[in-house]
Every structure is written in structure tokens, then in C-alpha cells.
């Protein structure tokens, strides 16, 4: 299976997908404890948020691909 968007890196990427990606990265940093005053609860919350954002990111990428094929 080839990697998506290899030849056209910005094709199939939506604003919602990029937003989810940015949120995922911020949550990953929180999960790693790289934010000020991050306790265990904050780290768990960050990990759960990152997982949720990853699912959102994939959902938006899939929708963009489907919409592209439909046109």
C-alpha cells in the first residue's frame, strides 16, 4: 500500500484534518509531560485526547478522499 499524498502532499487534506493533527500533537506533548504543571491526570487526558484527535484526523482524510473520488 502506498503512502497517501506522496506526489501531491497537500491534496486530500482538509482544514478539519489539519486542525485535528495540530490538536493531536499538542495532546501528545501533554501526555509526555512536556507542559507546565502536568500531573498524571493531565497526562492521561492528553493521551486520550491525542487518540481521539488521531481518529478525527483519519476520518477527515477519508472524507476528503471520498469527496475527491466523487467529483
Phi and psi restraints in degrees (value plus and minus 20) as a CYANA .aco file:
   2 UNK   PHI    -104.7   -64.7
   2 UNK   PSI     137.2   177.2
   3 UNK   PHI     -92.3   -52.3
   3 UNK   PSI     119.9   159.9
   4 UNK   PHI     -89.1   -49.1
   4 UNK   PSI     127.3   167.3
   5 UNK   PHI      42.6    82.6
   5 UNK   PSI       9.2    49.2
   6 UNK   PHI     -87.8   -47.8
   6 UNK   PSI     -67.6   -27.6
   7 UNK   PHI    -101.1   -61.1
   7 UNK   PSI     -49.2    -9.2
   8 UNK   PHI    -149.7  -109.7
   8 UNK   PSI      65.0   105.0
   9 UNK   PHI     -80.5   -40.5
   9 UNK   PSI     -45.1    -5.1
  10 UNK   PHI    -118.3   -78.3
  10 UNK   PSI     -20.1    19.9
  11 UNK   PHI     -99.5   -59.5
  11 UNK   PSI     115.1   155.1
  12 UNK   PHI      62.8   102.8
  12 UNK   PSI     -12.8    27.2
  13 UNK   PHI    -122.3   -82.3
  13 UNK   PSI     109.8   149.8
  14 UNK   PHI    -126.2   -86.2
  14 UNK   PSI     145.0   185.0
  15 UNK   PHI     -81.3   -41.3
  15 UNK   PSI     -61.3   -21.3
  16 UNK   PHI     -83.6   -43.6
  16 UNK   PSI     -59.7   -19.7
  17 UNK   PHI     -85.1   -45.1
  17 UNK   PSI     -61.2   -21.2
  18 UNK   PHI     -88.1   -48.1
  18 UNK   PSI     -56.8   -16.8
  19 UNK   PHI     -84.1   -44.1
  19 UNK   PSI     -63.6   -23.6
  20 UNK   PHI     -83.9   -43.9
  20 UNK   PSI     -57.8   -17.8
  21 UNK   PHI     -83.9   -43.9
  21 UNK   PSI     -64.1   -24.1
  22 UNK   PHI     -84.0   -44.0
  22 UNK   PSI     -62.4   -22.4
  23 UNK   PHI     -84.3   -44.3
  23 UNK   PSI     -60.0   -20.0
  24 UNK   PHI     -80.3   -40.3
  24 UNK   PSI     -64.2   -24.2
  25 UNK   PHI     -84.2   -44.2
  25 UNK   PSI     -60.5   -20.5
  26 UNK   PHI     -84.5   -44.5
  26 UNK   PSI     -61.4   -21.4
  27 UNK   PHI     -87.7   -47.7
  27 UNK   PSI     -53.7   -13.7
  28 UNK   PHI     -83.3   -43.3
  28 UNK   PSI     -61.3   -21.3
  29 UNK   PHI     -83.6   -43.6
  29 UNK   PSI     -60.6   -20.6
  30 UNK   PHI     -84.0   -44.0
  30 UNK   PSI     -61.8   -21.8
  31 UNK   PHI     -84.1   -44.1
  31 UNK   PSI     -52.2   -12.2
  32 UNK   PHI     -97.1   -57.1
  32 UNK   PSI     -31.6     8.4
  33 UNK   PHI      66.3   106.3
  33 UNK   PSI      -0.3    39.7
  34 UNK   PHI    -111.0   -71.0
  34 UNK   PSI       3.8    43.8
  35 UNK   PHI    -141.5  -101.5
  35 UNK   PSI     132.6   172.6
  36 UNK   PHI     -82.2   -42.2
  36 UNK   PSI     121.1   161.1
  37 UNK   PHI      36.5    76.5
  37 UNK   PSI      20.5    60.5
  38 UNK   PHI    -112.7   -72.7
  38 UNK   PSI      90.9   130.9
  39 UNK   PHI    -107.5   -67.5
  39 UNK   PSI    -198.6  -158.6
  40 UNK   PHI     -83.0   -43.0
  40 UNK   PSI     -58.0   -18.0
  41 UNK   PHI     -82.8   -42.8
  41 UNK   PSI     -60.8   -20.8
  42 UNK   PHI     -85.8   -45.8
  42 UNK   PSI     -57.5   -17.5
  43 UNK   PHI     -88.1   -48.1
  43 UNK   PSI     -61.2   -21.2
  44 UNK   PHI     -84.5   -44.5
  44 UNK   PSI     -63.8   -23.8
  45 UNK   PHI     -80.0   -40.0
  45 UNK   PSI     -61.4   -21.4
  46 UNK   PHI     -83.2   -43.2
  46 UNK   PSI     -61.0   -21.0
  47 UNK   PHI     -85.3   -45.3
  47 UNK   PSI     -62.4   -22.4
  48 UNK   PHI     -86.7   -46.7
  48 UNK   PSI     -59.5   -19.5
  49 UNK   PHI     -84.5   -44.5
  49 UNK   PSI     -60.0   -20.0
  50 UNK   PHI     -83.4   -43.4
  50 UNK   PSI     -61.4   -21.4
  51 UNK   PHI     -84.3   -44.3
  51 UNK   PSI     -62.9   -22.9
  52 UNK   PHI     -83.6   -43.6
  52 UNK   PSI     -63.0   -23.0
  53 UNK   PHI     -85.0   -45.0
  53 UNK   PSI     -55.3   -15.3
  54 UNK   PHI     -83.6   -43.6
  54 UNK   PSI     -61.2   -21.2
  55 UNK   PHI     -85.2   -45.2
  55 UNK   PSI     -61.6   -21.6
  56 UNK   PHI     -81.7   -41.7
  56 UNK   PSI     -62.9   -22.9
  57 UNK   PHI     -79.2   -39.2
  57 UNK   PSI     -67.8   -27.8
  58 UNK   PHI     -85.2   -45.2
  58 UNK   PSI     -57.6   -17.6
  59 UNK   PHI     -82.9   -42.9
  59 UNK   PSI     -64.4   -24.4
  60 UNK   PHI     -88.7   -48.7
  60 UNK   PSI     -57.2   -17.2
  61 UNK   PHI     -83.5   -43.5
  61 UNK   PSI     -62.4   -22.4
  62 UNK   PHI     -83.4   -43.4
  62 UNK   PSI     -61.7   -21.7
  63 UNK   PHI     -83.6   -43.6
  63 UNK   PSI     -61.3   -21.3
  64 UNK   PHI     -83.6   -43.6
  64 UNK   PSI     -61.3   -21.3
  65 UNK   PHI     -84.3   -44.3
  65 UNK   PSI     -64.3   -24.3
  66 UNK   PHI     -83.9   -43.9
  66 UNK   PSI     -62.1   -22.1
  67 UNK   PHI     -85.5   -45.5
  67 UNK   PSI     -56.2   -16.2
  68 UNK   PHI     -85.5   -45.5
  68 UNK   PSI     -63.0   -23.0
  69 UNK   PHI     -89.2   -49.2
  69 UNK   PSI     -47.8    -7.8
  70 UNK   PHI     -93.7   -53.7
  70 UNK   PSI     -41.4    -1.4
